Amino acid sequence: MSSKEGVQALIDFLLAEFQVLGIPRARAMFGGHGVYIDDVMVGLIADEQLYLKVDKKLAERYAKRGLPPFQYERNGKPFRMSYCLAPPEIFNEAAALEDWVSQSLKVARSARAKRGARGFVMVAAATGNRTSEA
């Protein structure tokens, strides 16, 4: 199976299994894919691996399991994102998938709520698009 086929198989699996938690979708981005439930990004796929959204508290649970955070190189230095490698049992145990992914969904929804309107202002500032809404 080629890398592209492997990624597509992973996406197909996730879209089918994540339906228990909401409406799933995947979107290509930055050489990988974002994975969403109800338009909230709960995971990302990079190098044929699934990483799930975490906050500090949830990241500790992943760290105890030896599941590393997603990181990439930015300006010659490692940059960590708030996603950790998904535990392997979510791929063969429905209860584990629902447990781990629902926690990531909760974290993602909370992060989105905290950003609120601030996210719009940040995008407007970054793009130079100032509007009365920002």
N, C-alpha and C positions, 0 to 999 in steps of 0.2 A: 504494500500500500504506500503510495506517495505521501509526502508531507501534506500536500493540499487535500488529498483524500482523507488523511487522518484527521485533519482539522475539521473537515466537513462532517465526518462521522461523529466527532466530539460535539460539534454544534447541534447536529440532528438529535443526538442523545439528550443533550441539555434542554433543548426546546421541548422535547417530548416529556421529560421528567419534571421540569420546572412548572408544568401546567397545574400541578397541585397547589402552587403558591400564587398563581396569577397568570397574566398574559405574558409569555416570554417572547423575546426576540433577540437576535444577534446582529451586530453591525460591524463591518470592517472598519478598522481604525489603526493608524500608526503601525502597520505591518502585522497587526494582530486583530482581535475582535473584542468588542465590548459585549457583555451579556446582560440583558435587562429583564426585569419582571415589572410589569405595569409601568413601563417607561422610567424605571429607576435602575441605574447601573449597579448590579450586585456582583459582577465578576468580570474578569478579562481573561482572554486566551492569548498566550504568548508561547512560542516554541512548543506548540502542541500540549501545553499544560494549562489547567484551569487554576486561576487565583481568585479567591473570594474576598469581598470587601470586609475590612476590619476597623475597629477603633482600638484604642490602647488596651482596654480590658479584654476584648476578644482576641487581640494579637497575642496576649499572654497565653491563652488556651492553645493557640497554634504553636507558639514557641515551645511549650511544654511537650508537644507532640513531635517537635523537630521539623515543623513545616515552615520553611523560610518565607520572608516577605518577597514580593516582586520588586526587583530593582533593575535599573538600567544605568548606563553611563551618560552623564550630562556634563559637558565642558571638562571631560577627562576625570570626573569624580563620580563615584556611585551615588545614585539618587533612589531612595526608597519611596515606594508608594504605599498607600493604605490598603493593600491586598496581600494575602498570603496564599501559599500553595494549598489547594484543596486536599483534604484527607482522602486517601485512596478508597476507603470504604463507601464513600458516597456513590461510587460507580457500580456497586453491587448490593447495596442495602438501602431500600427506600426510606426506612426510618432515619437512617444516618443522613441521607441526602436532605430530607425535610428539616431535620434538626440544624445542621450546619448552614444550609442555604437560607432558612428562615431567619437565623441570627444575622446573617449578612444583609438580608433584606431590611431588617429592623435598623441596623447600623446605617445603611445607605439612606433610608427614609429620614432618619434622625439628622444625618449630615445635610441632607437636602433641605430640611426644614430650618436648620440653623443658618444655612446660607441664605435662604429666602430671597428677598429682593436684593440683598448684597451681591448675589451671583450675577444678577442682571447688570448692576452697576460696574462690577469688575469686567464683564465682557464689554460693556460700552466704553469703559476707560481704556481697555487694551486695544480696541479697534478704532478708537477715536470717534466713535458714534455717540454723540451726546444728544439725549432727547429729554423732554420734560418728564418722562417716566423714570429716567435714571436719577 
